[in-house]
Amino acid sequence: MAWNEPGSGGKEPWGQRKKTQGPPDLDQILKNLQDRLRGLFGGKGGGGDSGGNAGGNAKVSRFGAGLIAMVAVILWLVSGVYIVNEGQRGVVLQFGAKIKITEAGLHWRWPFPIESVEKVDVSQVSTIEIGYRRSGKTGGTTKVPKEALMLTQDENILDIEFAVQYKIKDAADYLFNVRDIQTTLMSATESAVREVVGKSDLDFVLTEGRDQVGQNTRALLQEIMDRYKSGIHIVTVQMQKALPPEEVKAAFDDAVKAREDEQRLKNEAEAFANDMIPRARGNAARMLQEAQGYKASVIARAEGDAKRFSQIVAEYAKAPAVTRDRLYIEAMERVFSNTTKIFVDQKAGNNILYLPLDKLVSQGASRTT
C-alpha cells in the first residue's frame, strides 16, 4: 500500500520512519545554555563529564574571564573620550582637583572615577537686570524699587535701572571661586552703581553724564569681580532709565522746563553776542584805518606846506617886491573866488548900478539844465 495511507505507521516507501516536525523544547535549550556557561566559568557540566573534560573547561574559563576583563578595560578607557564644542572650555579634574583646561576639539582623559570634565561656555554673553526684571513670556518689565531707588551726591532720589552684560573669561575661576555667580554679580553691580551715583549730581546723571556713569560703573564692577577672582568679564553696563520718583515727578518736570528755558536763553544770548561782536570789531577796524589815513594825509599836507614855504622864502630873498606882489595877487584870487562880486559904475550917473554877476551866471546855468 501507499506510504501515506492509514496504517503505514508513518514509514516512507523505502522503509524509514518519517521525522516529526514539532516545536523545539525551550526548557532543554535553557538547560544547555546553563551548562555551557558553567563550563565557561569553571563549573561542572551536566551529567558524567570526565576528568579530561573538566581540565579543558578550566582553560576555557580562564581564557573567557581574561577576554571579558580585557573588553571591560577597553570600554572603560574608551569612555574617557570627550568632545569640547566650539566656544567652550573643558576643565579636567583629577579626583576633584583641576589639572588642565582643554580647548575645542576631541580629547581624552582618565575615565571615572579618576578624572572628570566640566564644560564651560565662554562665548555666550549673559545679561542681568538691576532695578527691574524682564518677563520672558509677556516681554514686559517689573520694577524692583529696593534696587532702583538711589541717592545722589546733592541728596536727590533717583529711580534708576541698569542692564549688565558679561561673559566668562576664565573657566576654572568661574567654577571654583564663586558659588553663586548670579547673586554675587547682582550684589556687586548694585554696590558699584550706588557708589558711582552717590558721587554724582542729579543733573549730571540725567543729562550729559549718562554714558560716564555707565563707564565708571563698569570699571568699578570689573575691579570688584577681579578681586573675587570670579573669572567674569564685564562687557557693558548700560543705563536703561533714570527718572525721579513718582511722588516728585511734577516738581521735577517744572525744574527741567526751567532748566531748558535757561539753556534756551543762554543760546539766544550767545547768538546775539556772536552777531554783534564781529560787527563791532569790523567798525573798530574801519575807524582805526580811517584815523590812520587822516593822520597820514595831515602829515603829508603839513610836510608839503613846509616845503612850499621854504621855497617861497628862498624866492623872496632873491626879489622881495615881486614876491610880495605875487603873494598878494594869489591871496586875492583865493578870496574873490569864494565871495560874491559886485561891479559898480560911478561914471554913468548919480545912481549906483551894480550887476550881481555870480547870480546871473548861476541862473543861466539852471535854465540851460
C-alpha positions, 0 to 999 in steps of 0.5 A: 500500500501507499506510504501515506495511507492509514496504517503505514505507521508513518514509514516512507516507501523505502522503509524509514520512519518519517521525522516529526516536525514539532516545536523545539523544547525551550526548557532543554535549550535553557538547560544547555545554555546553563551548562555551557556557561558553567563550563565557561566559568569553571563549573561542572557540566551536566551529567558524567563529564570526565576528568579530561573534560573538566581540565579543558573547561578550566582553560576555557574559563580562564581564557573567557574571564581574561577576554571579558576583563580585557573588553571591560578595560577597553570600554572603560578607557574608551569612555574617557573620550570627550568632545569640547564644542566650539566656544567652550572650555573643558576643565579636567579634574583629577579626583576633584582637583583641576589639572588642565583646561582643554580647548575645542576639539576631541580629547581624552582623559582618565575615565571615572572615577579618576578624572572628570570634565566640566564644560564651560561656555565662554562665548555666550554673553549673559545679561542681568537686570538691576532695578527691574526684571524682564518677563520672558513670556509677556516681554514686559518689565517689573520694577524692583524699587529696593534696587532702583531707588538711589541717592545722589551726591546733592541728596536727590532720589533717583529711580534708576535701572541698569542692564549688565552684560558679561561673559566668562573669561576664565573657566576654572575661576568661574567654577571654583571661586564663586558659588553663586555667580548670579547673586554675587554679580547682582550684589556687586553691580548694585554696590558699584552703581550706588557708589558711582551715583552717590558721587554724582549730581542729579543733573549730571546723571540725567543729562550729559553724564549718562554714558560716564556713569555707565563707564565708571560703573563698569570699571568699578564692577570689573575691579570688584569681580577681579578681586573675587577672582570670579573669572567674569568679564564685564562687557557693558553696563548700560543705563536703561532709565533714570527718572525721579520718583513718582511722588516728585515727578511734577516738581521735577518736570517744572525744574527741567522746563526751567532748566531748558528755558535757561539753556534756551536763553543762554543760546539766544544770548550767545547768538546775539553776542556772536552777531554783534561782536564781529560787527563791532570789531569790523567798525573798530577796524574801519575807524582805526584805518580811517584815523590812520589815513587822516593822520597820514594825509595831515602829515603829508599836507603839513610836510608839503606846506613846509616845503612850499614855504621854504621855497617861497622864502628862498624866492623872496630873498632873491626879489622881495617886491615881486614876491610880495606882489605875487603873494598878494595877487594869489591871496586875492584870487583865493578870496574873490573866488569864494565871495560874491562880486559886485561891479559898480559904475560911478561914471554913468550917473548919480545912481549906483548900478551894480550887476550881481554877476555870480547870480546871473551866471548861476541862473543861466546855468539852471535854465540851460539844465 
